[in-house]
Amino acid sequence: MCGKCHSDSKMNFKGSVHHTVFKGGGKNTPVCTDCHGVHTTISSKHSIQSEACLKCHLDEKMFPGTETGSAKFVEQYKTSIHASIKKGDMESAGCTDCHGDHMIDSPDDPTSSTKRARLIETCGKCHADVVAKFKKSKHGVELMKNNEKAPTCSDCHGEHNIKSALLSDGSSKLVMADKCLDCHKDGKIPHKNFKGEEELITGYKNSVHYQALIDGNETAPTCSDCHGAHEMELAENPDSKISKKNIANTCGQSECHGKQYTNFEGSIHEKGVTAGNPDAPTCNNCHGNHGIVSKDLENKLQKSRDLIQLCTNCHGSVEMIERNELPTKVSETYKESFHGLATRGGLKEAANCESCHGYHNVRPSSDSMSTIHKNNLPQTCGNCHPGATEILITSKIHLTDLKEDSPWVFWITRFYVILIFGLIGFMLLHNIQDYRKKKKSKTEADNEK
Amino acid sequence: MKSDNDKYLRMTLNERVQHFLLLSSFIILVITGFWLKYPEAWWVRWITVLIGENAFNARSLIHRIAAVAMVVTSVYHIIYLAFSPRGRKLFMDFLPKRSDLSEFGNSMKYLFGNSAEKPRFGRFSYIEKMEYWAVVWGTVIMGATGFILWFKDYFFKYISNTGMEIATAIHFYEAILASLAILVWHFYFVFLNPDVYPVNKAWVKGYLTRHQMEHEHPQWLEEIENKESVAGGSENKVSDVASGNIIPEKKEVLTDLKTEADENKKKELHISEIKKNVKNETDEKPVKEINDDEADKNKEDNV
């Protein structure tokens, strides 16, 4: 009857789930007047629309149970952010905004506006910015390829109970991490860590970041803080928050590690990163990727040895040294020094690389801000050797070329090696001969008897 | 009178204690020293297994304690050499002499050349003198460099990092030299040497057997016996003891002890008795009338 004039709407309604049920003889199915009224016909763009839907859909007799589609499920909408934030007189998003009006479909219908793959279009009507970002992400690309495993808006934000990510209990940072790891539980990080081990994405659960979240620190980062929520980018993408160039900035965001970032700025490593040197280390090269661990490890000795191993990975690698013109033999000479020997032996207090060179602010000795600059050495050495008030350095610390760097030590070594071989060699010969002579005279004496 | 059971005093109890302190501190120093330089060595791992994970923390302390023990022993040794008559005699006998050179030459000819004549060694042969002076040299070098490394914070400003590197290098190479010298030179003559094998017990019991005297120190044995025969009989024994030459292990003396205790105990008692005698005797002038030809030599022997 209404369709005589409203033929478009009639056509749409005929394809809807409401019409299907109506034709099947369901006596509670809505017809035009159930939503639009009879005499006081109301324009569809009115907040009443949701009330009209909810009149039926909140009735537990008509929609029993707790499943999707039940009255209980629909009820969650009333506390959602879409219902609570008003736009003019209406909800910011009402039933018809997502489900459509006349042509309302079951979410299982592939053409439905609430079908997983089509949700991004539906949500994108209002949230165009984030959806545009999401479409570019790996998640978005896979979703549009109809990959059933790819996440869509509702997987993270919820359906009827949708809330601002920060307000919702269901999307706290911890829950988010768990949600991501639910799918990414077997994934590996594309590059190995400093020990040469493969790192699992789930390594995040062992990290200080995850621990901090458990301890109630809401500023600690979850997946989205580094990878971006909708952008969800891989480190390979140079524009991502976790690309080599950007990661220091990401970690150094003012509330997080601003102080460390300030120290890192201007260091020789930072200069390399900024210049685009792929060999130069940034935050994650030393601290790890997902499994970032606390530096306050209980085992100080292990920590010290790990650190030496970490620095040695680059500073002991011939390839790295040649490509980047790094000083040679620094790790060998360290390991033979007293500091190195003591660390190898098990003295946890012994100096390791960072004791002298610093960590975030590693700078060459020529830099006046360097911990190993001539003027700063008394303080640097004094940290462990309070008695060493005057530091007198007359030769290199890492004696890479003994003859050139410390001729005294070179010639003393030479002298002793000759002395040891000469003298001990003579002693050996002397005693072997002495033994033979004495044995011989002994057997002769025995024979006489 | 000349019996195979005769025993000749080589080291008094005092000297044996000095030697024991020296050897134990030396061994501890060698172990705790090379432990630092070769922290991954198999024997270091065994020490760690035996003592525990924190063994390394005790290492430097033990090394220093042993070093102090060695230096104290050395200082005592110098006092002993300077102020006790036997010590002064010991020092004089250890001094290198021109005759050591010819003795060394003869020994080379005997060991490596055609000479069939075995050199007749006195109280200390060139072998023992080398050993003794190597220990003196080593203790001075190791003590000095070790002292610098111990008080590095103090010395740093005077000798700079270069000086520290030098001290470290000397301390290390001298340690290798000393350890090898002890192993190759000293251990051979005390343990492997066929004349004393399996061990020369002088450093434990204090005496040499007549057999060992005949082979290792024939010259010395001759001197002792000359003195004995000139001065005559047992009267001279005490003075011989005073000069550090002989323990007259005579049966008459032993029976005076009126004890059936085991032989070792007898010997110990006997030695201590002799030591008492030594003390009494040293106040007097111990030199007895001796054959004119031997007088010069024996003056040294008996002071």
Interface residues (C-beta under 8 A of the other chain):
Chain A: F338 L341 A342 R344 G345 G346 L347 H385 P386 G387 A388 T389 E390 I391 L392 I393 T394 S395 I397 L399 S406 W408 V409 I412 T413 Y416 V417 L419 I420 L423 I424 M427 L428 H430 N431 Q433 D434 Y435 K437 K438 K439 S441 K442
Chain B: W35 L36 K37 P39 E40 V44 T48 E53 N54 A55 F56 N57 R59 Y110 L111 F112 K118 K152 D153 Y154 F156 K157 Y158 I159 S160 N161 T162 E165 I166 T168 A169 I170 Y173 E174 I176 L177 L180 A181 V184 W185 Y188 F189 L192 N193 P194 D195 H215
